[in-house]
């Protein structure tokens, strides 16, 4: 790299990193709101919360990096045009390729990072995220009964606690169990205590009664007790092994999904589309970059129409993203369209490069000015 290339590359890299950090923070904050329920109702610790949300970051980066690169290219080259630096560089003899070289180098670097994320880091981190989320939702060791609120523990079980003491006792306990729709009942107790582990959750109730209404005779029966153990484990146990989503699987598993007996035949399209998406989508980083360069470098470096070019480039980038989402859904339904994913990813690269390398046409000098110059 010569000095000019390093100069532009440094600005591009810095801008991309800052944009990536800003977009990551925004998306991370918006997505983390989904896990507030786990903190409140499941007793999730702050460390577990941050670890859970951090596992989603690689999945965010696959979308953020191409956009951050595009924003950085548009901003840096627009600034170089406004400051007339690119005019001086072109006047010194630099070609279109030389002017675009820093952005293209950075784009290839982002493409490699995207492949590393798609093929290795994202499936592993998302798998860990789903397993942790599954354990938190279905492990009874995380149940936290809030005082003064009706806590829905599982389907058909609601628990109300008037007060929780510092030593963990529950005061004023009401339990309503309708897991068996034919025999629902309620428990009232002066106090109680949680007895829980990873496989089950029970409440020891003291000095209370059990109330049950006979569905046939409509008679209320009340049983008074000194001590009662209530099992909050659902009558229907958690079913089998957790089904793994396409994003959790490695590339080899996705391509050989037909050999996986745990995947239904109707789901083959989603898995195969996910595999080819991982192979094709990183190329959008290079396509976005060349599209931005084509709009900014192919014409004369004029400030008057610069905003129009920026808006057109942004529109093209958004259109490519929307089209990619629609194409993914089509391929999942019709696997014969898989080659279109690669054509769609490569086409912006070819067109962007073609329009970028064209030198801007110089305006012809009017005849009047030629005569003045000759005189």
C-alpha positions as CSV (number, residue, x, y, z in Angstrom):
1,X,0.0,0.0,0.0
2,X,1.2,3.5,-0.9
3,X,0.6,6.5,1.4
4,X,-2.6,7.6,-0.3
5,X,-4.1,4.1,-0.1
6,X,-3.1,3.8,3.6
7,X,-4.6,7.3,4.2
8,X,-8.0,6.4,2.7
9,X,-8.0,2.9,4.2
10,X,-7.4,4.2,7.7
11,X,-10.4,6.5,7.4
12,X,-12.6,3.7,6.0
13,X,-11.6,1.2,8.7
14,X,-12.1,3.7,11.5
15,X,-15.5,4.7,10.1
16,X,-16.6,1.1,9.7
17,X,-15.6,0.2,13.3
18,X,-17.4,3.2,14.8
19,X,-20.6,2.5,12.7
20,X,-20.5,-1.2,13.6
21,X,-20.3,-0.3,17.3
22,X,-23.2,2.2,17.1
23,X,-25.4,-0.2,15.2
24,X,-24.5,-3.1,17.4
25,X,-25.4,-1.2,20.6
26,X,-28.7,-0.1,19.1
27,X,-29.7,-3.6,18.1
28,X,-28.3,-5.1,21.3
29,X,-30.4,-2.8,23.4
30,X,-33.6,-3.4,21.4
31,X,-33.1,-7.2,21.4
32,X,-32.2,-7.4,25.1
33,X,-35.6,-6.1,26.0
34,X,-37.0,-9.5,25.1
35,X,-35.1,-11.0,28.1
36,X,-36.5,-8.7,30.7
37,X,-39.2,-11.3,31.4
38,X,-36.5,-13.9,32.2
39,X,-34.9,-11.5,34.7
40,X,-38.2,-10.7,36.5
41,X,-39.9,-14.1,36.4
42,X,-37.1,-16.6,36.2
43,X,-34.6,-15.0,38.5
44,X,-31.9,-14.6,35.8
45,X,-28.7,-13.0,37.2
46,X,-27.1,-10.0,35.6
47,X,-24.1,-12.1,34.5
48,X,-26.4,-14.7,32.8
49,X,-28.3,-11.9,31.1
50,X,-25.2,-10.3,29.6
51,X,-23.9,-13.7,28.6
52,X,-27.1,-14.6,26.9
53,X,-27.3,-11.4,24.9
54,X,-23.6,-11.5,24.0
55,X,-24.2,-14.9,22.3
56,X,-26.5,-13.1,19.9
57,X,-23.8,-10.6,18.8
58,X,-22.2,-12.8,16.0
59,X,-25.7,-13.2,14.5
60,X,-26.1,-9.4,14.5
61,X,-22.7,-8.8,13.0
62,X,-23.5,-10.8,9.8
63,X,-26.1,-8.1,9.0
64,X,-24.3,-5.1,10.5
65,X,-20.9,-5.4,8.9
66,X,-21.9,-5.0,5.2
67,X,-24.1,-2.0,6.1
68,X,-21.4,-0.5,8.3
69,X,-18.9,-0.9,5.4
70,X,-21.3,0.7,3.0
71,X,-21.9,3.7,5.3
72,X,-18.2,4.1,5.8
73,X,-17.4,4.1,2.1
74,X,-20.2,6.6,1.3
75,X,-19.2,8.9,4.1
76,X,-15.4,8.9,3.5
77,X,-15.5,9.2,-0.2
78,X,-18.2,11.9,-0.1
79,X,-15.9,13.8,2.3
80,X,-12.9,13.4,0.0
81,X,-15.0,14.7,-2.8
82,X,-16.2,17.7,-0.8
83,X,-12.7,18.5,0.3
84,X,-11.5,18.2,-3.3
85,X,-8.9,15.6,-2.3
86,X,-10.1,13.1,-4.9
87,X,-9.8,15.8,-7.6
88,X,-6.1,16.3,-6.7
89,X,-5.5,12.5,-6.6
90,X,-7.1,12.0,-10.0
91,X,-5.2,15.0,-11.4
92,X,-1.9,13.4,-10.1
93,X,-2.6,10.4,-12.4
94,X,-4.4,7.9,-10.2
95,X,-6.8,5.6,-12.0
96,X,-10.3,4.6,-10.9
97,X,-9.0,1.3,-9.6
98,X,-6.3,3.1,-7.6
99,X,-8.9,5.4,-6.0
100,X,-11.1,2.5,-5.2
101,X,-8.4,0.2,-4.0
102,X,-8.6,1.0,-0.2
103,X,-12.4,0.3,-0.2
104,X,-12.0,-2.9,-2.2
105,X,-9.3,-4.2,0.2
106,X,-11.5,-3.5,3.2
107,X,-14.4,-5.1,1.4
108,X,-12.4,-8.3,0.9
109,X,-11.5,-8.3,4.6
110,X,-15.1,-7.9,5.6
111,X,-16.1,-10.8,3.2
112,X,-13.5,-13.1,4.9
113,X,-14.9,-12.0,8.3
114,X,-18.4,-12.7,7.2
115,X,-17.5,-16.2,6.0
116,X,-15.8,-16.9,9.4
117,X,-19.0,-15.8,11.1
118,X,-21.4,-17.6,8.9
119,X,-19.5,-20.9,8.8
120,X,-18.2,-21.2,12.3
121,X,-19.0,-18.6,14.9
122,X,-22.7,-17.9,14.3
123,X,-24.0,-21.6,14.4
124,X,-21.9,-22.3,17.5
125,X,-23.0,-19.1,19.4
126,X,-26.6,-19.4,18.4
127,X,-26.7,-23.1,19.4
128,X,-25.3,-22.1,22.8
129,X,-27.9,-19.3,23.0
130,X,-30.8,-21.6,22.2
131,X,-29.6,-24.2,24.7
132,X,-29.3,-21.7,27.5
133,X,-32.6,-20.1,26.7
134,X,-34.2,-23.6,26.7
135,X,-32.7,-24.4,30.1
136,X,-33.8,-21.1,31.6
137,X,-37.4,-21.5,30.4
138,X,-37.8,-25.1,31.4
139,X,-35.5,-25.5,34.3
140,X,-37.5,-25.1,37.6
141,X,-34.4,-24.0,39.5
142,X,-34.9,-20.6,37.9
143,X,-38.5,-20.0,39.1
144,X,-38.9,-16.9,41.2
145,X,-42.3,-16.2,42.8
146,X,-43.0,-12.5,42.9
147,X,-44.8,-11.1,45.9
148,X,-48.1,-9.4,45.3
149,X,-48.6,-10.8,41.8
150,X,-50.2,-13.8,40.2
151,X,-47.3,-15.9,38.9
152,X,-48.0,-18.2,36.0
153,X,-45.6,-21.0,36.6
154,X,-46.6,-23.3,33.8
155,X,-49.7,-24.0,31.7
156,X,-52.5,-24.4,34.2
157,X,-50.7,-23.4,37.4
158,X,-51.0,-20.0,39.0
159,X,-49.4,-19.0,42.3
160,X,-50.0,-15.8,44.4
161,X,-47.8,-14.9,47.3
162,X,-48.7,-12.0,49.5
163,X,-45.2,-11.5,50.9
164,X,-41.7,-13.0,50.8
165,X,-39.6,-12.9,53.9
166,X,-35.8,-12.4,53.9
167,X,-35.2,-16.0,54.8
168,X,-37.2,-17.2,51.8
169,X,-40.6,-18.0,53.4
170,X,-43.8,-17.4,51.5
171,X,-46.6,-15.7,53.4
172,X,-50.3,-15.8,52.3
173,X,-50.1,-18.4,49.5
174,X,-52.8,-19.0,47.0
175,X,-52.3,-21.8,44.4
176,X,-54.8,-22.6,41.6
177,X,-54.2,-25.8,39.6
178,X,-56.2,-26.5,36.5
179,X,-53.9,-28.8,34.7
180,X,-56.7,-31.3,34.8
181,X,-59.7,-29.3,33.4
182,X,-62.1,-31.8,34.9
183,X,-60.8,-31.5,38.4
184,X,-59.4,-28.0,39.1
185,X,-58.7,-27.0,42.7
186,X,-57.2,-24.2,44.8
187,X,-54.9,-24.2,47.8
188,X,-54.8,-21.6,50.5
189,X,-52.1,-21.5,53.1
190,X,-50.7,-19.2,55.8
191,X,-47.1,-19.8,54.8
192,X,-45.0,-21.9,52.6
193,X,-41.5,-22.5,51.2
194,X,-40.0,-23.4,47.8
195,X,-38.3,-26.8,47.4
196,X,-36.7,-26.9,44.0
197,X,-34.1,-28.5,41.8
198,X,-33.3,-28.7,38.1
199,X,-36.0,-31.3,37.4
200,X,-38.9,-30.2,39.6
201,X,-40.3,-27.5,41.7
202,X,-42.4,-28.0,44.8
203,X,-44.0,-25.8,47.4
204,X,-44.3,-26.9,51.0
205,X,-47.6,-25.3,52.4
206,X,-48.5,-25.0,56.1
207,X,-51.8,-24.4,57.9
208,X,-54.1,-24.2,55.0
209,X,-56.9,-25.9,53.0
210,X,-57.6,-27.4,49.6
211,X,-60.8,-26.5,47.9
212,X,-62.2,-28.5,45.0
213,X,-65.6,-28.2,43.2
214,X,-67.2,-31.4,42.0
215,X,-68.1,-31.0,38.4
216,X,-71.1,-33.3,38.6
217,X,-72.7,-32.3,41.9
218,X,-71.4,-28.7,42.0
219,X,-70.6,-29.3,45.6
220,X,-67.5,-27.7,47.2
221,X,-65.2,-29.9,49.2
222,X,-62.7,-28.5,51.6
223,X,-59.7,-30.4,53.0
224,X,-57.8,-28.7,55.9
225,X,-54.1,-29.6,56.3
226,X,-51.2,-28.8,58.6
227,X,-48.6,-29.6,55.9
228,X,-49.1,-30.1,52.1
229,X,-46.6,-30.6,49.3
230,X,-47.7,-29.2,46.0
231,X,-45.8,-30.3,42.9
232,X,-45.7,-27.5,40.2
233,X,-44.2,-29.8,37.5
234,X,-46.5,-30.0,34.5
235,X,-48.5,-33.2,34.1
236,X,-47.1,-33.4,30.6
237,X,-43.3,-33.6,30.7
238,X,-41.1,-31.6,28.5
239,X,-41.1,-33.5,25.2
240,X,-37.9,-35.2,24.0
241,X,-34.9,-33.5,22.6
242,X,-35.0,-29.9,21.6
243,X,-35.5,-29.3,17.9
244,X,-32.5,-27.5,16.4
245,X,-33.2,-24.6,14.1
246,X,-31.3,-24.2,10.8
247,X,-29.2,-21.4,12.2
248,X,-27.8,-23.7,14.9
249,X,-26.5,-26.3,12.4
250,X,-23.1,-26.4,10.8
251,X,-22.9,-26.1,7.0
252,X,-22.3,-29.9,6.5
253,X,-25.5,-30.7,8.5
254,X,-27.5,-28.3,6.4
255,X,-26.4,-29.6,3.1
256,X,-26.9,-33.2,4.2
257,X,-30.3,-32.5,5.9
258,X,-32.0,-35.4,4.0
259,X,-29.9,-37.8,6.0
260,X,-31.2,-36.3,9.3
261,X,-34.2,-38.2,10.6
262,X,-35.0,-35.6,13.1
263,X,-35.9,-33.1,10.4
264,X,-39.3,-33.3,8.7
265,X,-39.3,-33.5,4.9
266,X,-41.2,-30.2,4.6
267,X,-38.3,-28.5,6.4
268,X,-35.6,-29.5,3.9
269,X,-36.0,-26.3,1.9
270,X,-35.4,-24.0,4.9
271,X,-32.2,-25.9,5.8
272,X,-30.8,-25.9,2.3
273,X,-31.7,-22.3,1.8
274,X,-29.9,-21.4,5.0
275,X,-26.8,-23.3,3.8
276,X,-26.5,-21.5,0.5
277,X,-27.4,-18.2,2.2
278,X,-24.3,-18.6,4.3
279,X,-22.2,-19.1,1.2
280,X,-23.7,-16.3,-0.9
281,X,-24.5,-13.5,1.6
282,X,-20.9,-12.5,2.5
283,X,-20.5,-11.4,-1.2
284,X,-22.9,-8.6,-0.6
285,X,-20.2,-6.7,1.3
286,X,-18.2,-6.4,-1.9
287,X,-21.3,-5.7,-3.9
288,X,-22.4,-2.8,-1.6
289,X,-18.9,-1.4,-1.7
290,X,-18.6,-1.4,-5.5
291,X,-22.2,0.0,-5.9
292,X,-21.2,2.9,-3.6
293,X,-17.9,3.5,-5.5
294,X,-19.8,3.3,-8.9
295,X,-22.0,6.2,-7.9
296,X,-19.3,8.3,-6.3
297,X,-16.3,7.7,-8.7
298,X,-17.9,7.2,-12.1
299,X,-19.0,10.9,-12.5
300,X,-17.2,14.2,-12.2
301,X,-16.4,15.2,-8.6
302,X,-19.1,17.9,-8.4
303,X,-20.8,18.9,-5.2
304,X,-24.0,19.8,-7.0
305,X,-25.2,16.3,-7.7
306,X,-23.4,14.5,-4.9
307,X,-26.4,14.2,-2.7
308,X,-28.4,12.7,-5.5
309,X,-25.8,10.0,-6.0
310,X,-25.7,9.2,-2.3
311,X,-29.4,8.8,-2.2
312,X,-29.4,6.6,-5.3
313,X,-26.6,4.4,-3.8
314,X,-28.6,4.0,-0.5
315,X,-31.7,3.1,-2.5
316,X,-29.8,0.5,-4.4
317,X,-28.4,-1.0,-1.2
318,X,-31.8,-1.2,0.5
319,X,-33.3,-2.7,-2.6
320,X,-30.6,-5.4,-2.7
321,X,-31.2,-6.2,1.0
322,X,-35.0,-6.5,0.5
323,X,-34.6,-8.6,-2.6
324,X,-32.3,-11.0,-0.8
325,X,-34.8,-11.5,2.0
326,X,-37.5,-12.3,-0.6
327,X,-35.2,-14.6,-2.5
328,X,-34.4,-16.6,0.7
329,X,-38.1,-17.3,1.2
330,X,-38.6,-18.3,-2.4
331,X,-35.6,-20.7,-2.3
332,X,-36.9,-22.3,0.9
333,X,-40.1,-23.1,-1.0
334,X,-38.5,-24.0,-4.3
335,X,-35.0,-25.5,-4.1
336,X,-34.5,-25.3,-7.9
337,X,-34.0,-21.6,-7.5
338,X,-30.8,-22.0,-5.4
339,X,-28.5,-20.8,-8.3
340,X,-30.3,-17.5,-8.2
341,X,-28.9,-16.8,-4.8
342,X,-25.4,-16.8,-6.2
343,X,-26.4,-14.9,-9.3
344,X,-28.1,-12.3,-7.2
345,X,-25.0,-11.9,-4.9
346,X,-22.5,-11.7,-7.8
347,X,-24.5,-9.4,-10.1
348,X,-24.0,-6.2,-8.0
349,X,-20.3,-6.9,-8.0
350,X,-20.1,-7.2,-11.8
351,X,-22.3,-4.2,-12.5
352,X,-20.7,-2.1,-9.8
353,X,-17.2,-2.8,-11.0
354,X,-18.2,-2.1,-14.6
355,X,-19.6,1.3,-13.9
356,X,-16.9,2.2,-11.4
357,X,-13.9,1.7,-13.8
358,X,-15.4,4.1,-16.3
359,X,-13.6,7.4,-16.3
360,X,-16.0,10.4,-16.3
361,X,-16.4,12.0,-19.6
362,X,-14.9,15.5,-19.7
363,X,-17.0,18.2,-21.0
364,X,-16.1,19.6,-24.4
365,X,-14.8,23.1,-24.5
366,X,-17.3,25.5,-26.2
367,X,-16.0,26.9,-29.6
368,X,-16.1,30.4,-28.3
369,X,-13.6,29.5,-25.5
370,X,-11.4,27.7,-28.0
371,X,-11.2,30.8,-30.2
372,X,-10.4,32.9,-27.1
373,X,-7.7,30.4,-26.1
374,X,-6.2,30.4,-29.6
375,X,-6.0,34.2,-29.7
